């Protein structure tokens, strides 16, 4: 066999070995990517579960706010009444003070 056949055969074997190494490295990286993908899937499932729980919690909070709204309305009405009564009590106290000063003899 001529020498260029051996050179061509050597180049072929070297490229075959290089392709094998590259294929091995690609398989390793694909395995790593697969494990990362599995971890991401687990994390996304966990995130979805937490999201559903948060949604249920927000729904319960919304129902509590709706049930508390009439109580706040009643509280506002009561506060308005209280402010009117406080104003009236202050007015009566002022009137009583004026009557007391008018009735009491000054020395």
N, C-alpha and C positions, 0 to 999 in steps of 0.2 A: 504494500500500500504506500502511496506517496505521502510525503510529510504533510501536505495541506489537508489531507483527509484526517490525520491525527489532530491537527490544529482545529479543524471544523468540529470534529468529535469532542474535543476538549471544550470548545466554546459552547457546544450543545449541552454537555454535561454541566458546565458551570451555570448556564442559564437555567437548566432544569433544577439544579440545587438552589439557585437564587429564587426561582419561582416557588419552590417548595417552602423555603424560609418565609417568603412573603405570604404564602397561603397559610402557614402556621401562625404567623403574627396576626393575620386577618381573622383567623378562627379564634384566637385568644381575645382580640378586641371585640369580636362579636359576642363571645361568652360574657365578657365584662359588660357590654351594652345590654345583654339580656338580663343580667343580674340587676343592673341599674333600672331597667324597665320594670322588672318585678317589684323592686323596692318602690318605684314611682307608683305602680298600680296599687300597692298596699297603702301608700301614703294618700293617694287620691280617694281610695275607698274610706279611709279613716276621715279624711276631710269631708267627704260626702255625708258620712254618719254624723259628724259634728255639725255640719250645716243643717241637716234635718232636725237635730236636737235644738239648735239655735232658732230655727224657724218655729218649732213647737213652743219654745220658751217665749218668743216674741208674740205668738198667737195668744198664749195664756196671759201675758202682760197686757195685751190689747183688750182682752176680755175683762181683766181686772180694772183697767182704766174706764171702760164702758160702764162697769157696774159701780164705780166710784163717782162717776160724773153726776148722777142725781144727788148724791150726798154733798158734793161740792156746791151744787145749785142751792140745796137747802141751807148749807152753811153760809152762802152769800146772802140769802134772804134773812137769815137769822142775824148776820152781822149788820145788815142795813137796819133791822129793827133795833138792835143794840145801840147803834150809833144815834138813832132817833131818841131812844130812851136816855142815853147819856146826855144828849143835848138838852132834853127836857129836864133831866135832873139838875144839870148846871143852871138852867133858867130858873127852876124852882129855888135852888140854893141862893141864887142872886136875889130873887124876890123876897125870900125869907130874911136874908141879910138886910135888905132895904126896909122891910117891915120892922125888924128888930131895932134897927137904928132909929126909925121913926117913933116907935113906941117907947123905947127906953129913954129915960130922962138923962139928959147930959148934965154932968156936974160942972 
